[in-house]
C-alpha cells in the first residue's frame, strides 16, 4: 500500500556553509559519507553536480544492516542548486530493479553562530515493500552523522 510522508531533520555543524555544501557538491567527498559505510559494498557511484545532473549509486548492504546482501539503487536528479544555500533533488530507490520509493528532498545551508544549520526536508511516496518513512528518516539521520565525521576529518 502506498504511503506518503514528510519529515525534516535539523543538524548543526561546526563548519561554514561553504564547507558543508562542498561535502554535497564534491563527488569524492559525497561518496565517502553517502555511498559507503557499515561494510556496505559500493558497486557504482557516478555524480554530475549541476541542475539537471544526476547521481547514480548502487550498493550491496553489509552484514550489519537490516537487509544484508541486498542490492539497492539510488537514482537522483538535481532540480535546483544555489551554491552554499540550497540543493533540491528528486530521487528514487530500488531493490533488485524494483522501485520502492520516490522522494523530493530539499537541503538548506544556513549560517549559524558556530558554523552551519542544515535543514533536510524529504517528501516521499513509499511503495509496497519499502523501507517506510520512519526507516528512511533514521537512514538520513545516520547519513548526516557520517557527514559530520567527513567534515571533522576535513579539518
N, C-alpha and C positions, 0 to 999 in steps of 0.2 A: 504494500500500500504506500502511496506517495505521501511524504511528509515535508512540509515547508517549515523553515525556521530561520531566525535571525539572531546573531549573538555579536557582542562587542567585547574585545579584550583590550585593556589599557595597561601598558608597561612603561616603566621609567628606565632609561639607560643613561649611564654617566659618560655620554659621548655626544658630539654635536649632531644636529640633524643631517649634516653633510656626510658624516661618518656612518650613521645608521642607514641613510639612503643608499650609500655606496655598497653596503652589505647586501642590498636587494638588487642593485644595478650591475655589479661586477660578477660575471659568471663564475670565476674561481671561488670568490667568497661565498656566493649563494650556494654553490654545490656543496661546500664544506658544511654549512649549517642546515641546509634544506634537504639534500638528497641522501645523505648517508646516516650513520649512527646506529647504535644498538645492534651491531653485527649485520645490518641490512646491506645487501649486495646491490650496488648501483649497476644496472645493466645498460642504461642510456641516460645522458643528460646533455641536452642541446638548448642553448638560450640565445635569443636575439632581442635585446632590451631596447625596444623602441615602440611607439604607438603602432599597432598592427603586428608587431613582432610576437614571437611565440616562445614558449618553453615546453619542452617535452622531457619528462623524466619517467623512467621505467626502472622499477627496483623489485627485488625479491626480499620479502620480510624476513627478519632474523629470528633465531630460535627463541629469543626473549620477548618477542612481540605477541600480541593476541592472535595473529594469523601467520604462524611460522611457515616459511616455504612458499607463501602465496605471492604471485607476481601482480603488482599494481602499476598502473599507468596514470600519469597526471599530464593532461594537455591544457596549456594555459595560453590565452591571448591577452596582450596588453591593450587596454581600451583608452587610457588616459595617463599621461605622465607629466607631472610638474616637478622638476628637479628640486630635491630637498624639502618638498612639501607633501606630495601625494602620488600614489600609484593606484589605478583602478584596473582590475583584471577580471576576466571570466575564466573559469576552469571546470573541466570535467575529470572525473576519476573513474577508472575501470578496473575490474578484476578479470584477468584472462580474456580481455577484449570485450567484456560485458559491462556497459556503463552502470554505475550505481549512484552517481550524484552529479549535479551541475550547480555551480555557485558563481555569485558575483561578490568580489571582495574589494574593499577599499582600505588602503593603508595610508594613514596620515602621520606626518612627522612634524611635531610641534616643539619649538624651542621651550625649554624649561630652565628653571634656576640652575640646576646642576646637570644639564645635558639635554635630553630629548624625551618628550612624551610621545609614545607610539600608540595610535588607536587603530586597531584592526577590527573591521566590521565585515561579517560574512552573511549573505542572504543565500540560503541554499534550498535546493529541491533534492530530497533524499529518496531514491527509488527503492524498490524491493531489494532485500539483501544488502542494504547499505550499512555503513558504519553508524549512521544516525547522527543527529545534531550534537548530542552530548559527547559522543566519542570524537567527533570532528573538533569540537571546541577543546577537548583535552589534548588532541593531537596538535592543534595550533599553540596551546599553552607550552607544550614540550618543545615545539619548533622555536618559539620565541625565547625560551630559556637557552636553547642551543645558539640562537643569535646573540644573546648576552655573552655567552662564552666566546663566540667568534670575535665580538667587539673587545672583550677583555684581552684576548690573545693578540689582537692587533696593536695594543698599546706599547 
